């Protein structure tokens, strides 16, 4: 296979000063993209994005630093404006910026919820929407969101983080449907990597969880040739797999009662011959079939 490259394309990577974002930015730049490296400096320190930009330029690539916050409407718009002013466009957005404010649910405070939603979920909106308008006009774009198994599967002490990350799965699915006719493809990753943000969560988890193992998946999802849309991939330690939403065959009874649900819970949960709905229309087919049976039952009962 020929090398997958990004020559002539402009990529925006948020939270790219360290960890996963750094690896995404370095790989996209190595493959020819001009990269806007976005991050925020710690108090009293230089923006870590600048070191990444210098590394890219030293290797012969093109990159600029951006220090706008993704957690505000103005910050998202300004970030995309940086791409326009620096490189003349935007083709790829990798939403990677993130924070954690872990706490058991009964101890969670409103500011812990708001701060996590602001960076992960609202940040996804605020950065992607101005880029989206450009992509619709040009008839092309690639968006990658960063979800997490903490949202898809759940994880103790991460109710705020999990809610934000599962929200990004919903956003991925909706934008994939809206963008397809405009040549925009939208997918998500659920990465496993040891970074400054995840180090405490991963603890003494064994093995090599270097962020560099995740970047190839992000680059593939960012490429013009990517065939998938609206999907979520788990990536870590060189392993790539797909997360998907499945639906069981279920139980149908036009005379459904509380007791009937309780009596057939095993059938309702049976994963044999499950389906993977592509969208709401696929699920609706099953609902419509059940509705027809219910109508027939009601008619025979009234006759």
N, C-alpha and C positions, 0 to 999 in steps of 0.2 A: 504494500500500500504506500502511495506517495505521502510525504510528510504533510500533516494538516497544519496550514499556516494562516496567518491573519494579516498579511501584508496589506497596507492601505486602510486598515480598519482602526477604529478608535474604541478603546475599552475603558470603562469606569469601574474601579474596584473599591468598595468601601471597606473601612477597617483594615487597610492594607499595609499598615506600618509594621506589623508583626504577625506571627502565627500563620493561620490559613490564608488570610488576605495577602500577605507578603508573597507566599508561594504562588498564589493565583496570578498576581501582578508580574512576578518574575517570569513565569512560564509564558504568559500571553505576550510579554515583551520579547522574549527570546524567539517566539514564533512570528514576530513581525508586527504586532499591534503597537500602536501608540497608546500609552496607558496614563490615565489620571489616577494617581495613587492618593486615596483619601484616608485621612485619619486625624485624630485629635491628640495634641500633646498632653502629657501628664503635667500637673501644675509645676511650674518652675523648670520644665525640661523642654528640649527641642522636639518638634514634631517627628515621630519615628518614620513617618512617610518620606521625609527628606532623604534619609539614609537609603531607603529602597530606591528612590529616584536616582540617586547618585550611583548606586550599584547597576541599575539598568543602563544609564548613560555610559558608564565606564565599559560596559560590555557591548557598546555600539547601538543601543536601543534608544527609543524616544519615550520620555515620561515627564510629567510635571506633578508637583505636590499640590494637594488641596486640603485645606484645614477646616472646611465647613462642617457643621454638625448635621447629621442626617435626621436628627430627631425634630426638626422644625421644617415647616413648609418653605420658608425662605432659604434655609440651609440646603435643602434638596435641590431647589431651583438654581441656587448659586453654584452648586457642584456641577450640575449639567452645563451651566453657562461656562464654567472653567474648561470643559471639554470642547465646547464650541469655539471659544476664544483661542484656545491653545492649538487645537488640531482640526477645527472646522466641521466637526460633526460628532455623532455618537452612534455606534453600532452594537455595542455590547455593554450590559450593565450586570455586574456581579454584586448582589446585595449580601455582604459578608459581615458588616459591622455588628457587634454584639456586646452585651454585658450580662452579668449574672448578679442577682440579688436573692440568693437562696435562703429560704426560711420555711419551716413547717407552716401549713396553711393557717392554723389558729393563731400564729404569731406574725403573720404577714401584715405589713402596714400599707396604707394607700400609696405612699411614695415609692415603696418597693414594687408595687404593681405598675404605677404610671411610668417609672423610669425604664422598666424593661419593655413595656409596650411601646414607649416612645422610640427607643432605639431599634428594636426588632421589627415590630409590626407597622407602626406609623412610619418608621424610617423607610421600610420597603415601599410604602405608598409615596412618601414625599420625594424620594429619589427617582422612582420608576415613572411616576406620572409625567413629569416634564420630558423625560427621555422618550416615553411612550408616544407623545404627540409628534415628536420628530420622526420616530420610527414609522408611525402610520403614514406620514406624508411621504417618506422615502420608500415605503413598501418593503422594509426589511428591518429586522432587529432580533437580538438574542438577549433574553433575560434569564438570570439564574438567581434563585432565592436560596437562602441557607436555612433549612428547617432543622429538626433534631428528633432523635428517637425519644427524647423526653416529652415531646408533644405527641408524637405518633403512638408511642407505647406507654408513656407515663413514667415519672420518676419521682421518688419521695423528695419532698422539700422544694420542688420546682413548679409549683402551680402557676406562678406568674410567667415563668420562662416557657413552660409547656403550652400554656394558652397562647402565648405570642407565636410560638413556633408552629403550632397546629393551625393558627390563623393564617400563616404564610402558605400552608398547603392549600387552604381554600382560595387564597389570592392567586396562587399558581394555577389552579384549575380554572378559575374564572378568566384570568387573563389569557390563558392558552386558547380558550374558546373564542374570546373577543379578538385576539390578535391573528388568528390563523389566516383569515382572508387578506390580511395586510402583510403577509410574509414574516410575521413575528412569531417566534417560538419561545415558550416559557416553560422552564423546568426547575426542579429543586433538588438539592442534595441534603442528606442527613449525615453529616460527617462524624467520624470518630478520630480525633487527633489530640495529641498533647500540646496545648498552647498555654500562654499565661492565663487565659480565661478558664480553661478546663482542668488545669493541673490539680487543683484541690478536689474536684469532682472525681477525676480518674484515680487519684491516690496512688496506690502501689499496683495498679493494673499492669500485668507483665507484657512484654513484647514491645516491638518498635511501632509506635504510633506517631511517627513524624508527619507533620502536615504536608510534606512533599508528595505523599502517596495519594492525597485527595485532589491536588491541583490538576492532574491529567483528566479527571472526570469533569471538572468545571470547564476546562479548555475544550473538551469534546462537546459539552452541552452548549458552548459558546460559538461553535464552528458553523459555518454556512451549511455544511453537509449533514448536520445532525438530523436524524429521521424522526425523532420522538418529540412529543409535545404534551405538556401537562402531566409529566411523570416525575416521580420522586425516587432518587437513588441513594442508597446507603453506601458510604465509601470510607475505607480506612484500612491501613496496613497492607495495601495492595489488593484488597478485596472490594469488588463492586457488585451490588445486587439491587434489585428493584423492590421498593415498597409499593403495595397497591391496596386498594379498597375492594374487598370481596363481599359478596352477598349470598347467603344460603338460599336454598330452594324454598324454605319456609313451610308454613302450614296455612291452609285456607279453609275457612268455615264461615259461610254466610250468616250463620247463627252464632257467631263468636261470643263467648262469655268469658268472664274473668277466670272461671274454673277451667274452661277449655284451653286458655292460654297456659295455665299452670300444668295441665295434664299433658300438653304437647311441647313442653319446653325443650326436650331433647331433639324433637323433630325440627323445631324452630332454629336450634343452634347447630344442627348437623351440617358439617362442612362438606359432605359428599356432594359432588357435582355443583360446587359453588360457581358463581359467575363473577366476572369483573366488569361492572357497568362502566361504559365509557363516559357517561354523563347522566343527568337527571332523566333524559328521555328513555334510557334503557330501564331504569327503575320504574318509570311511569308505565311501561308496557305491562309489568307485573301487577301494578295497582289497578290498571284499567281492566285486565283480565279478571281480577278479583271483584272489581266493581260490577262487571257484567254478571258474574255468578250471583252477587248479592241482589242485583235487580231481578234476575230470574227467580231467585228464592223468594223475594218479596212478592213478586207477581203470583207465584204458585200458592203462597200462603194466603194471599188476599182473595184468590179465586174461590 
